[in-house]
Amino acid sequence: MANLGKKWNCFSCGTKFYDFTKPEAICPKCGSNQKNAPSKPRTTKKEKIVLQIEDDFSGEQEIDSGAEDGLEESFGISNARAEGVDPGDLKMDDYDE
């Protein structure tokens, strides 16, 4: 394969071309010398922004047990359930295994 030299993108017109290992890289379309290209300005690093989030989590709140008892009694729910006893009319076969 032939040595085409370095590949360039013209800074003026955007044409892609090879310099064919010539000392000056001149664009074949617009004739601008690539050595005269303006230097790229250095980009400044953006400052990172940190947002402070206010945490309003206060942990577990104590619930007044007297208020719970009143609700349970009004709905007819008893708090004295034995472990392993079916709480309603569901049978053990109705539960997903």
C-alpha positions as CSV (number, residue, x, y, z in Angstrom):
1,M,0.0,0.0,0.0
2,A,1.3,3.5,-0.8
3,N,2.4,5.9,1.9
4,L,-0.1,8.7,1.7
5,G,1.4,10.6,4.7
6,K,-0.5,12.2,7.5
7,K,-4.3,12.6,7.3
8,W,-5.5,16.1,8.0
9,N,-8.8,17.9,8.5
10,C,-8.7,21.4,7.2
11,F,-9.3,24.0,9.9
12,S,-10.8,26.4,7.4
13,C,-13.2,24.4,5.2
14,G,-13.3,21.0,6.9
15,T,-12.0,18.9,4.0
16,K,-10.2,15.7,4.8
17,F,-7.0,15.1,2.9
18,Y,-3.5,13.5,3.1
19,D,-0.3,15.5,2.9
20,F,1.6,12.9,0.8
21,T,4.6,13.4,3.1
22,K,5.2,16.9,1.9
23,P,6.7,19.4,4.4
24,E,3.7,21.8,4.2
25,A,0.2,20.5,4.6
26,I,-1.9,22.6,2.2
27,C,-5.6,22.0,1.7
28,P,-6.3,21.0,-1.9
29,K,-9.8,22.7,-1.7
30,C,-9.2,26.1,-0.2
31,G,-5.4,26.3,-0.2
32,S,-4.9,27.1,3.5
33,N,-1.7,26.0,5.2
34,Q,-2.5,23.7,8.2
35,K,0.5,25.0,10.1
36,N,-1.2,28.4,10.3
37,A,-4.2,26.9,12.1
38,P,-5.3,28.8,15.2
39,S,-4.4,26.9,18.4
40,K,-7.2,25.4,20.3
41,P,-8.1,27.3,23.4
42,R,-7.6,25.2,26.5
43,T,-10.8,24.4,28.2
44,T,-11.2,25.3,31.8
45,K,-12.3,22.7,34.2
46,K,-15.9,23.2,35.4
47,E,-16.3,23.5,39.1
48,K,-18.2,20.7,40.6
49,I,-21.4,21.7,42.3
50,V,-22.4,19.8,45.4
51,L,-26.0,20.0,46.5
52,Q,-26.8,19.7,50.2
53,I,-29.9,17.6,50.8
54,E,-31.7,18.2,54.1
55,D,-32.6,14.9,55.7
56,D,-35.9,15.1,57.5
57,F,-35.9,11.4,58.5
58,S,-36.4,11.3,62.3
59,G,-36.3,7.5,62.8
60,E,-39.1,5.5,64.2
61,Q,-41.9,7.5,65.7
62,E,-43.5,6.3,68.9
63,I,-47.1,5.4,68.3
64,D,-49.7,5.9,71.1
65,S,-50.8,2.4,71.9
66,G,-54.0,3.6,73.4
67,A,-55.1,5.0,70.1
68,E,-54.4,1.7,68.4
69,D,-56.5,-0.2,70.9
70,G,-59.4,2.1,70.3
71,L,-59.3,1.5,66.5
72,E,-58.9,-2.3,66.9
73,E,-61.8,-2.4,69.2
74,S,-64.0,-0.3,66.9
75,F,-63.3,-2.7,64.0
76,G,-63.7,-5.8,66.2
77,I,-60.1,-6.9,65.9
78,S,-58.6,-8.7,68.8
79,N,-54.9,-8.3,69.5
80,A,-54.6,-11.8,71.2
81,R,-53.8,-14.0,68.2
82,A,-52.1,-17.2,68.9
83,E,-49.1,-18.1,66.8
84,G,-49.9,-20.5,64.0
85,V,-53.7,-19.9,64.2
86,D,-55.5,-18.9,61.0
87,P,-56.7,-15.3,61.5
88,G,-59.8,-15.6,59.4
89,D,-61.8,-17.8,57.2
90,L,-58.8,-18.7,55.0
91,K,-57.6,-22.2,55.1
92,M,-54.0,-23.2,54.9
93,D,-54.6,-24.5,51.4
94,D,-55.4,-21.0,50.3
95,Y,-51.9,-19.6,51.0
96,D,-49.3,-19.6,48.2
97,E,-46.5,-22.0,48.9
